Amino acid sequence: MEAYDKAIKLLATREHTEKEMRAKLKQKGFSNADIDSAIARLIAENSLSERRFAESFIRSRLRKSPEGKALLRLRLKDKGTPASIADEVLSEAWESGMYLKPLAMYYSSIERKKGEESARITLLRKGFTERELKEALSLYFTVSESESIDIE
């Protein structure tokens, strides 16, 4: 199997950074020349995209266990995403408010189990600011009130 074919199979399961792809292909025993060729082709075809990886990664992290902008930036850096792309994608996600609903839902989940103060502290430790938390809670309580109105 060619390095390119293996890379396509890996990309069929999820997006990857160039750094991740290089490491996985190297682990499979492909030569540096084959890896370089495969990656150049993937980038030219837009099959391998740092930006798409960053967008997908942020959506996934916000769904599973929301984290603040700074922590996500560090995680993206560890994955090999260039800082300029990470900053751009994170800025877009925060400007669109993509984090608000997941943050509010996560807060609510922790609050039910451990209480308000524990939920607040947990989210601050995960890198959210007081302002972001306040904005998300405002959204959460607005949603809760409208849902109870619909039920009655």
CYANA upper distance limits for C-alpha pairs under 8 A (distance plus 0.5 A):
  1 MET  CA      5 ASP  CA      6.95
  1 MET  CA      6 LYS  CA      7.29
  2 GLU  CA      6 LYS  CA      6.87
  2 GLU  CA     34 ASP  CA      8.37
  3 ALA  CA      7 ALA  CA      6.60
  3 ALA  CA     25 LEU  CA      7.08
  3 ALA  CA     30 PHE  CA      6.81
  3 ALA  CA     34 ASP  CA      6.59
  3 ALA  CA     35 ILE  CA      6.55
  3 ALA  CA     38 ALA  CA      6.45
  4 TYR  CA      8 ILE  CA      6.75
  4 TYR  CA     34 ASP  CA      8.48
  4 TYR  CA     35 ILE  CA      8.13
  4 TYR  CA     37 SER  CA      8.38
  4 TYR  CA     38 ALA  CA      5.03
  4 TYR  CA     39 ILE  CA      7.90
  4 TYR  CA     41 ARG  CA      8.37
  4 TYR  CA     42 LEU  CA      8.16
  5 ASP  CA      9 LYS  CA      6.89
  6 LYS  CA     10 LEU  CA      6.80
  6 LYS  CA     25 LEU  CA      8.04
  7 ALA  CA     11 LEU  CA      6.65
  7 ALA  CA     21 MET  CA      7.46
  7 ALA  CA     25 LEU  CA      7.74
  7 ALA  CA     38 ALA  CA      8.02
  8 ILE  CA     12 ALA  CA      6.69
  8 ILE  CA     47 SER  CA      8.50
  9 LYS  CA     13 THR  CA      7.59
 10 LEU  CA     14 ARG  CA      7.42
 11 LEU  CA     15 GLU  CA      5.99
 11 LEU  CA     16 HIS  CA      7.16
 11 LEU  CA     47 SER  CA      8.25
 11 LEU  CA     48 LEU  CA      8.23
 15 GLU  CA     48 LEU  CA      7.84
 15 GLU  CA     49 SER  CA      8.19
 15 GLU  CA     52 ARG  CA      7.55
 15 GLU  CA     53 PHE  CA      5.55
 15 GLU  CA     56 SER  CA      7.78
 16 HIS  CA     20 GLU  CA      6.50
 16 HIS  CA     21 MET  CA      6.69
 16 HIS  CA     48 LEU  CA      7.45
 16 HIS  CA     49 SER  CA      8.11
 16 HIS  CA     50 GLU  CA      7.94
 16 HIS  CA     53 PHE  CA      6.29
 17 THR  CA     21 MET  CA      6.68
 17 THR  CA     48 LEU  CA      7.70
 17 THR  CA     49 SER  CA      7.47
 17 THR  CA     50 GLU  CA      5.95
 17 THR  CA     53 PHE  CA      6.83
 17 THR  CA     79 LYS  CA      7.19
 17 THR  CA     80 GLY  CA      6.68
 17 THR  CA     81 THR  CA      6.87
 18 GLU  CA     22 ARG  CA      6.54
 18 GLU  CA     39 ILE  CA      7.83
 18 GLU  CA     48 LEU  CA      7.73
 18 GLU  CA     49 SER  CA      8.49
 18 GLU  CA     50 GLU  CA      7.70
 18 GLU  CA     80 GLY  CA      7.60
 19 LYS  CA     23 ALA  CA      6.79
 19 LYS  CA     79 LYS  CA      7.41
 19 LYS  CA     80 GLY  CA      5.83
 20 GLU  CA     24 LYS  CA      6.68
 20 GLU  CA     79 LYS  CA      7.21
 20 GLU  CA     80 GLY  CA      7.74
 21 MET  CA     25 LEU  CA      6.58
 21 MET  CA     39 ILE  CA      8.48
 22 ARG  CA     26 LYS  CA      6.46
 22 ARG  CA     35 ILE  CA      7.04
 22 ARG  CA     39 ILE  CA      8.37
 23 ALA  CA     27 GLN  CA      6.58
 24 LYS  CA     28 LYS  CA      6.86
 25 LEU  CA     29 GLY  CA      7.13
 25 LEU  CA     30 PHE  CA      6.34
 25 LEU  CA     35 ILE  CA      7.14
 26 LYS  CA     30 PHE  CA      5.85
 26 LYS  CA     31 SER  CA      7.45
 26 LYS  CA     32 ASN  CA      7.92
 26 LYS  CA     35 ILE  CA      7.95
 30 PHE  CA     34 ASP  CA      6.78
 30 PHE  CA     35 ILE  CA      6.95
 31 SER  CA     35 ILE  CA      6.68
 32 ASN  CA     36 ASP  CA      6.49
 33 ALA  CA     37 SER  CA      6.65
 34 ASP  CA     38 ALA  CA      6.57
 35 ILE  CA     39 ILE  CA      6.54
 36 ASP  CA     40 ALA  CA      6.55
 37 SER  CA     41 ARG  CA      6.75
 38 ALA  CA     42 LEU  CA      6.65
 39 ILE  CA     43 ILE  CA      6.59
 39 ILE  CA     48 LEU  CA      8.11
 40 ALA  CA     44 ALA  CA      6.63
 41 ARG  CA     45 GLU  CA      6.66
 42 LEU  CA     46 ASN  CA      6.51
 42 LEU  CA     47 SER  CA      5.44
 42 LEU  CA     48 LEU  CA      5.75
 43 ILE  CA     47 SER  CA      6.49
 43 ILE  CA     48 LEU  CA      5.58
 43 ILE  CA     49 SER  CA      7.19
 49 SER  CA     53 PHE  CA      6.67
 50 GLU  CA     54 ALA  CA      6.67
 50 GLU  CA     81 THR  CA      6.52
 50 GLU  CA     82 PRO  CA      8.16
 50 GLU  CA     85 ILE  CA      7.82
 51 ARG  CA     55 GLU  CA      6.72
 51 ARG  CA     85 ILE  CA      6.62
 51 ARG  CA     86 ALA  CA      8.17
 51 ARG  CA     89 VAL  CA      7.72
 52 ARG  CA     56 SER  CA      6.58
 53 PHE  CA     57 PHE  CA      6.41
 54 ALA  CA     58 ILE  CA      6.58
 54 ALA  CA     76 LEU  CA      7.40
 54 ALA  CA     81 THR  CA      7.60
 54 ALA  CA     85 ILE  CA      8.14
 54 ALA  CA     86 ALA  CA      6.92
 54 ALA  CA     89 VAL  CA      7.24
 55 GLU  CA     59 ARG  CA      6.78
 55 GLU  CA     89 VAL  CA      6.85
 56 SER  CA     60 SER  CA      6.60
 57 PHE  CA     61 ARG  CA      6.60
 57 PHE  CA     76 LEU  CA      8.48
 58 ILE  CA     62 LEU  CA      6.55
 58 ILE  CA     72 LEU  CA      7.65
 58 ILE  CA     90 LEU  CA      8.22
 59 ARG  CA     63 ARG  CA      6.71
 60 SER  CA     64 LYS  CA      6.70
 61 ARG  CA     65 SER  CA      6.21
 61 ARG  CA     66 PRO  CA      6.30
 61 ARG  CA     67 GLU  CA      7.55
 62 LEU  CA     66 PRO  CA      4.60
 62 LEU  CA     67 GLU  CA      7.03
 62 LEU  CA     99 TYR  CA      6.90
 62 LEU  CA    102 PRO  CA      6.58
 62 LEU  CA    103 LEU  CA      8.14
 63 ARG  CA    102 PRO  CA      6.61
 65 SER  CA    106 TYR  CA      7.87
 66 PRO  CA     99 TYR  CA      7.96
 66 PRO  CA    102 PRO  CA      7.00
 66 PRO  CA    103 LEU  CA      6.52
 66 PRO  CA    106 TYR  CA      7.69
 66 PRO  CA    126 LYS  CA      8.14
 67 GLU  CA     71 LEU  CA      6.75
 67 GLU  CA     72 LEU  CA      6.86
 67 GLU  CA    123 LEU  CA      8.07
 67 GLU  CA    126 LYS  CA      5.60
 67 GLU  CA    127 GLY  CA      6.50
 67 GLU  CA    128 PHE  CA      7.28
 68 GLY  CA     72 LEU  CA      6.74
 68 GLY  CA    126 LYS  CA      6.37
 68 GLY  CA    127 GLY  CA      4.63
 68 GLY  CA    128 PHE  CA      4.93
 68 GLY  CA    129 THR  CA      8.20
 69 LYS  CA     73 ARG  CA      6.57
 69 LYS  CA     90 LEU  CA      7.16
 69 LYS  CA     94 TRP  CA      8.48
 69 LYS  CA    127 GLY  CA      7.20
 69 LYS  CA    128 PHE  CA      7.67
 70 ALA  CA     74 LEU  CA      6.88
 70 ALA  CA    127 GLY  CA      6.78
 71 LEU  CA     75 ARG  CA      6.80
 71 LEU  CA    126 LYS  CA      7.57
 71 LEU  CA    127 GLY  CA      6.51
 72 LEU  CA     76 LEU  CA      6.61
 73 ARG  CA     77 LYS  CA      6.68
 73 ARG  CA     83 ALA  CA      8.36
 73 ARG  CA     86 ALA  CA      6.71
 73 ARG  CA     87 ASP  CA      7.67
 73 ARG  CA     90 LEU  CA      8.08
 74 LEU  CA     78 ASP  CA      6.74
 75 ARG  CA     79 LYS  CA      6.86
 76 LEU  CA     80 GLY  CA      6.90
 76 LEU  CA     81 THR  CA      5.89
 76 LEU  CA     86 ALA  CA      7.05
 77 LYS  CA     81 THR  CA      5.78
 77 LYS  CA     82 PRO  CA      7.26
 77 LYS  CA     83 ALA  CA      7.21
 77 LYS  CA     86 ALA  CA      8.18
 81 THR  CA     85 ILE  CA      7.32
 81 THR  CA     86 ALA  CA      6.81
 82 PRO  CA     86 ALA  CA      6.77
 83 ALA  CA     87 ASP  CA      6.46
 84 SER  CA     88 GLU  CA      6.65
 85 ILE  CA     89 VAL  CA      6.59
 86 ALA  CA     90 LEU  CA      6.47
 87 ASP  CA     91 SER  CA      6.48
 88 GLU  CA     92 GLU  CA      6.78
 89 VAL  CA     93 ALA  CA      6.69
 90 LEU  CA     94 TRP  CA      6.62
 91 SER  CA     95 GLU  CA      6.44
 92 GLU  CA     96 SER  CA      6.59
 93 ALA  CA     97 GLY  CA      6.78
 93 ALA  CA     98 MET  CA      5.81
 93 ALA  CA     99 TYR  CA      7.62
 94 TRP  CA     98 MET  CA      6.60
 94 TRP  CA     99 TYR  CA      7.07
 98 MET  CA    102 PRO  CA      8.39
 99 TYR  CA    103 LEU  CA      6.40
100 LEU  CA    104 ALA  CA      6.61
100 LEU  CA    132 GLU  CA      8.10
100 LEU  CA    135 GLU  CA      7.76
100 LEU  CA    136 ALA  CA      5.27
100 LEU  CA    139 LEU  CA      7.88
101 LYS  CA    105 MET  CA      6.60
101 LYS  CA    136 ALA  CA      7.06
101 LYS  CA    139 LEU  CA      7.81
101 LYS  CA    140 TYR  CA      7.70
102 PRO  CA    106 TYR  CA      6.48
103 LEU  CA    107 TYR  CA      6.51
103 LEU  CA    133 LEU  CA      7.92
103 LEU  CA    136 ALA  CA      6.73
104 ALA  CA    108 SER  CA      6.65
104 ALA  CA    133 LEU  CA      8.24
104 ALA  CA    136 ALA  CA      5.58
104 ALA  CA    137 LEU  CA      6.10
104 ALA  CA    139 LEU  CA      7.75
104 ALA  CA    140 TYR  CA      5.94
105 MET  CA    109 SER  CA      6.74
105 MET  CA    140 TYR  CA      7.82
106 TYR  CA    110 ILE  CA      6.80
107 TYR  CA    111 GLU  CA      6.42
107 TYR  CA    119 ALA  CA      6.13
107 TYR  CA    120 ARG  CA      7.80
107 TYR  CA    123 LEU  CA      7.89
108 SER  CA    112 ARG  CA      6.68
108 SER  CA    119 ALA  CA      8.31
109 SER  CA    113 LYS  CA      7.15
110 ILE  CA    114 LYS  CA      6.26
110 ILE  CA    115 GLY  CA      7.40
110 ILE  CA    116 GLU  CA      8.38
110 ILE  CA    118 SER  CA      7.93
110 ILE  CA    119 ALA  CA      5.69
111 GLU  CA    115 GLY  CA      4.76
111 GLU  CA    116 GLU  CA      5.41
111 GLU  CA    117 GLU  CA      8.33
111 GLU  CA    118 SER  CA      7.53
111 GLU  CA    119 ALA  CA      5.68
112 ARG  CA    116 GLU  CA      8.50
114 LYS  CA    118 SER  CA      6.42
114 LYS  CA    119 ALA  CA      7.41
115 GLY  CA    119 ALA  CA      6.78
116 GLU  CA    120 ARG  CA      6.73
117 GLU  CA    121 ILE  CA      6.63
118 SER  CA    122 THR  CA      6.49
119 ALA  CA    123 LEU  CA      6.79
120 ARG  CA    124 LEU  CA      6.72
120 ARG  CA    133 LEU  CA      8.34
121 ILE  CA    125 ARG  CA      6.63
122 THR  CA    126 LYS  CA      6.80
123 LEU  CA    127 GLY  CA      7.12
123 LEU  CA    128 PHE  CA      6.35
123 LEU  CA    133 LEU  CA      8.25
124 LEU  CA    128 PHE  CA      5.49
124 LEU  CA    129 THR  CA      6.69
124 LEU  CA    130 GLU  CA      7.77
128 PHE  CA    132 GLU  CA      6.68
128 PHE  CA    133 LEU  CA      7.11
129 THR  CA    133 LEU  CA      6.72
130 GLU  CA    134 LYS  CA      6.54
131 ARG  CA    135 GLU  CA      6.60
132 GLU  CA    136 ALA  CA      6.62
133 LEU  CA    137 LEU  CA      6.58
134 LYS  CA    138 SER  CA      6.58
135 GLU  CA    139 LEU  CA      6.91
136 ALA  CA    140 TYR  CA      6.62
137 LEU  CA    141 PHE  CA      6.54
138 SER  CA    142 THR  CA      6.68
139 LEU  CA    143 VAL  CA      6.67
140 TYR  CA    144 SER  CA      6.63
141 PHE  CA    145 GLU  CA      6.61
142 THR  CA    146 SER  CA      6.82
143 VAL  CA    147 GLU  CA      6.63
144 SER  CA    148 SER  CA      6.82
145 GLU  CA    149 ILE  CA      6.77
146 SER  CA    150 ASP  CA      6.75
147 GLU  CA    151 ILE  CA      6.90
148 SER  CA    152 GLU  CA      6.95
